[in-house]
Amino acid sequence: MFTRVLLYLPFESPFYNGLYPQIKKGFEQAGCIVEGGCGYLDGDDLLRKIDSFRPDFVFEMNRSRSEIKGFPKGLRHVCWLVDYWGRRFETLDDADFLYLFSRTWLKLHQEFRGNHLDILHPGTDPDLYYPVSRPAVDPSVIFLGHMTKPWLETELDRSIPTLTGGTIKFKEMVPRIHAYISNPPKLANHTSLWDYFNINLDEINDSKLYYDLTTRLFREGRRLSTINKALFSKLEINFYGNQDWEYREPFKDRYKGMLLTPQDMNRAFNQHSAVLHDGNTPHFRVFDGIAAGLLVFKPDTQNDEWDGLNFEEGIDVISYRLDSPGLGEKKQLQTLFQKDLQQVRREKILTSHTWAHRACKIMQDLNASRQSHPSKES
């Protein structure tokens, strides 16, 4: 009997519209019947869909069961959390099945009360991302991602509560967090990041300020630091993403626009030699790029985020030091780019990192939970 999956991504966008059919195909390859789309259903609309389709479980990106009023008791709900969107971490501790995008986030959910808490990396569709036969290209790097706009004066002037009872201006935190990203110190045991910065997150009631401080500022810092390393190494680099790149004077001439479809993205991959990745955790673009045969530059963050993925240093990925001005010696990088390793890299994806692999993991976890708690209602 086929497993029936009701699958929803958050909303309509070029990214989600391209991703939905890939995840759907992965579940179908794993033996499922899938319906859903881009854009959550709420209230009676969701209940009617559940009643007509009769799913075995509901899978949603970035929405947990605890955030849905009237969700049917006894029906499994799987949340894949890719972005907190400024939510307090503890608001997700009542999720049913909660998969996290980052292993580091596990420590934020030590009070988790649901049925299953785990990590789920992205997958990819190798039918969409693949090397094409072409002449060798000059060593060049592609960066895929949005850039934040420069901060407004009103944003920089906001006050942030400290643990010692005072406040600090947002503009004072910008260079401190950027410096932390470039050369993070080793924190003492039981010292949290916000203890280190003397910031009282619990007293921040403005959701935009909370998001800007905990997410947007770190993303900006990582992005700027990483891109400057590529420029220091004198590598040719092109940016794809939102138009906010044009607000950044040093980068705007290298901005090439928005990639709206997987086909556009694969075409761009095949015009470059490597993907530049700035995050601690492997992103969608990492798996898509390796499927297309590209090398990936990734930060050496001295954590376990990449453990178990079987990507080989010097073959599939190059780890760059956060405290180094560049990505590596240009001559050494050029030698690596000249090696024909596209199919070697792609084979790692075909073996372990398609969306079908991710779907199989979810279904195995659901089955294991069902066997462990045969009478337990979700």
NORHUSUL-V681939 format. One record per backbone hydrogen bond with DSSP energy under -0.5 kcal/mol. CO is the residue of the C=O (numbers start at 1). NH is the residue of the N-H. E is the energy in kcal/mol with one decimal. If there is no record, write none. Layout:
((CO & NH & E) (CO & NH & E))
This chain:
((3 & 5 & -0.5) (3 & 33 & -2.8) (4 & 56 & -2.9) (4 & 57 & -1.3) (5 & 7 & -0.7) (5 & 35 & -2.0) (6 & 59 & -3.0) (7 & 37 & -2.0) (8 & 61 & -1.8) (9 & 39 & -3.1) (10 & 40 & -1.2) (13 & 17 & -3.2) (14 & 18 & -1.5) (15 & 19 & -2.0) (16 & 20 & -2.8) (17 & 21 & -0.6) (18 & 22 & -0.5) (19 & 22 & -0.6) (19 & 23 & -2.2) (20 & 24 & -2.8) (21 & 25 & -2.1) (22 & 26 & -1.9) (23 & 27 & -2.2) (24 & 28 & -2.3) (25 & 29 & -2.7) (26 & 30 & -1.1) (27 & 32 & -1.7) (28 & 31 & -1.7) (31 & 3 & -1.1) (32 & 34 & -0.5) (33 & 5 & -3.0) (35 & 7 & -3.1) (37 & 9 & -2.0) (37 & 39 & -0.7) (42 & 45 & -1.2) (42 & 46 & -1.0) (43 & 47 & -2.0) (44 & 48 & -2.8) (45 & 49 & -1.8) (46 & 50 & -2.6) (47 & 51 & -2.5) (48 & 52 & -2.2) (49 & 53 & -2.7) (50 & 54 & -2.2) (56 & 76 & -0.7) (57 & 6 & -2.1) (58 & 78 & -3.6) (59 & 8 & -2.6) (60 & 62 & -0.5) (60 & 80 & -2.3) (64 & 67 & -1.6) (65 & 68 & -1.9) (67 & 69 & -0.6) (68 & 71 & -1.2) (72 & 75 & -1.5) (74 & 76 & -0.5) (76 & 58 & -2.2) (77 & 79 & -0.5) (77 & 97 & -2.1) (78 & 60 & -2.8) (78 & 80 & -0.5) (79 & 81 & -0.7) (79 & 99 & -3.1) (80 & 62 & -2.2) (80 & 82 & -0.9) (81 & 101 & -1.6) (84 & 87 & -2.2) (88 & 91 & -1.3) (89 & 92 & -1.7) (90 & 93 & -1.5) (92 & 95 & -1.6) (93 & 113 & -3.3) (96 & 98 & -0.6) (96 & 115 & -1.8) (96 & 116 & -1.7) (97 & 79 & -3.1) (97 & 99 & -0.5) (98 & 118 & -2.0) (99 & 81 & -3.3) (100 & 120 & -2.4) (102 & 105 & -0.8) (103 & 106 & -1.5) (104 & 107 & -1.0) (105 & 108 & -1.7) (106 & 109 & -1.8) (107 & 110 & -0.6) (109 & 112 & -1.5) (116 & 98 & -3.0) (118 & 100 & -2.7) (124 & 126 & -0.7) (124 & 355 & -1.4) (125 & 128 & -2.0) (125 & 129 & -1.8) (128 & 130 & -0.6) (139 & 236 & -0.7) (140 & 273 & -2.3) (140 & 274 & -1.6) (141 & 238 & -2.1) (142 & 276 & -2.5) (143 & 145 & -0.6) (143 & 240 & -2.4) (152 & 156 & -2.4) (153 & 157 & -1.5) (155 & 158 & -1.3) (156 & 171 & -2.3) (158 & 170 & -2.6) (160 & 168 & -2.1) (161 & 200 & -2.4) (162 & 165 & -1.2) (166 & 162 & -2.5) (168 & 160 & -2.6) (169 & 172 & -1.2) (169 & 173 & -1.0) (170 & 173 & -0.9) (170 & 174 & -1.4) (171 & 175 & -0.7) (172 & 176 & -0.8) (173 & 177 & -2.8) (174 & 178 & -2.3) (175 & 179 & -2.3) (176 & 180 & -2.0) (177 & 181 & -2.3) (178 & 182 & -1.8) (179 & 183 & -1.6) (185 & 187 & -0.7) (188 & 191 & -2.1) (190 & 192 & -0.7) (192 & 196 & -2.1) (193 & 197 & -1.6) (194 & 199 & -2.8) (195 & 198 & -0.8) (198 & 163 & -0.8) (199 & 201 & -1.0) (200 & 203 & -1.3) (201 & 204 & -1.9) (203 & 205 & -0.8) (205 & 207 & -0.7) (206 & 210 & -2.5) (207 & 211 & -2.4) (208 & 212 & -3.0) (209 & 213 & -2.4) (210 & 214 & -2.4) (211 & 215 & -2.4) (211 & 216 & -1.7) (212 & 217 & -2.5) (215 & 219 & -2.6) (216 & 220 & -2.6) (217 & 221 & -2.3) (218 & 222 & -2.8) (219 & 223 & -2.4) (220 & 224 & -2.6) (221 & 225 & -2.3) (222 & 226 & -2.6) (223 & 227 & -2.4) (224 & 228 & -2.0) (225 & 229 & -1.2) (226 & 230 & -1.5) (227 & 231 & -2.1) (228 & 232 & -2.3) (229 & 233 & -1.9) (229 & 327 & -0.7) (230 & 235 & -2.0) (231 & 234 & -1.4) (236 & 141 & -3.1) (238 & 143 & -2.5) (239 & 256 & -3.2) (240 & 145 & -2.8) (242 & 245 & -1.3) (243 & 246 & -2.0) (244 & 247 & -1.5) (245 & 248 & -1.6) (247 & 249 & -0.9) (248 & 251 & -1.7) (248 & 252 & -1.5) (251 & 254 & -1.9) (252 & 255 & -1.0) (254 & 239 & -2.2) (257 & 241 & -1.7) (258 & 260 & -0.7) (261 & 265 & -2.1) (262 & 266 & -2.7) (263 & 267 & -2.1) (264 & 268 & -2.1) (265 & 269 & -2.8) (266 & 270 & -2.1) (268 & 271 & -1.6) (269 & 272 & -1.9) (273 & 295 & -1.7) (274 & 142 & -2.6) (275 & 277 & -0.6) (275 & 297 & -3.0) (283 & 286 & -0.9) (283 & 287 & -1.2) (284 & 288 & -2.3) (285 & 289 & -2.4) (286 & 290 & -2.3) (287 & 291 & -2.0) (288 & 292 & -1.3) (289 & 294 & -2.6) (290 & 293 & -1.6) (295 & 275 & -3.0) (296 & 298 & -0.5) (296 & 318 & -2.5) (297 & 277 & -2.5) (298 & 320 & -2.6) (299 & 301 & -1.3) (300 & 322 & -0.5) (304 & 307 & -1.3) (306 & 309 & -1.6) (312 & 315 & -1.7) (312 & 316 & -2.7) (312 & 317 & -1.7) (316 & 296 & -1.8) (317 & 314 & -3.3) (318 & 298 & -2.5) (320 & 300 & -2.9) (321 & 324 & -1.1) (329 & 333 & -2.3) (330 & 334 & -2.7) (331 & 335 & -2.0) (332 & 336 & -2.0) (333 & 337 & -2.5) (334 & 338 & -1.4) (335 & 339 & -0.5) (336 & 339 & -1.2) (339 & 341 & -1.4) (341 & 345 & -2.4) (342 & 346 & -2.5) (343 & 347 & -2.0) (344 & 348 & -0.8) (345 & 348 & -1.0) (345 & 349 & -0.9) (346 & 349 & -0.5) (346 & 350 & -2.2) (347 & 351 & -1.8) (348 & 352 & -1.7) (349 & 353 & -2.4) (353 & 124 & -0.7) (354 & 358 & -1.5) (355 & 359 & -2.5) (356 & 360 & -2.3) (357 & 361 & -1.8) (358 & 362 & -2.0) (359 & 363 & -2.3) (360 & 364 & -2.3) (361 & 365 & -2.4) (362 & 366 & -2.3) (363 & 367 & -2.4) (364 & 368 & -2.4) (365 & 369 & -2.2) (366 & 370 & -2.2) (367 & 371 & -2.1) (368 & 372 & -2.0) (369 & 373 & -2.3) (371 & 374 & -0.5) (373 & 376 & -1.3))
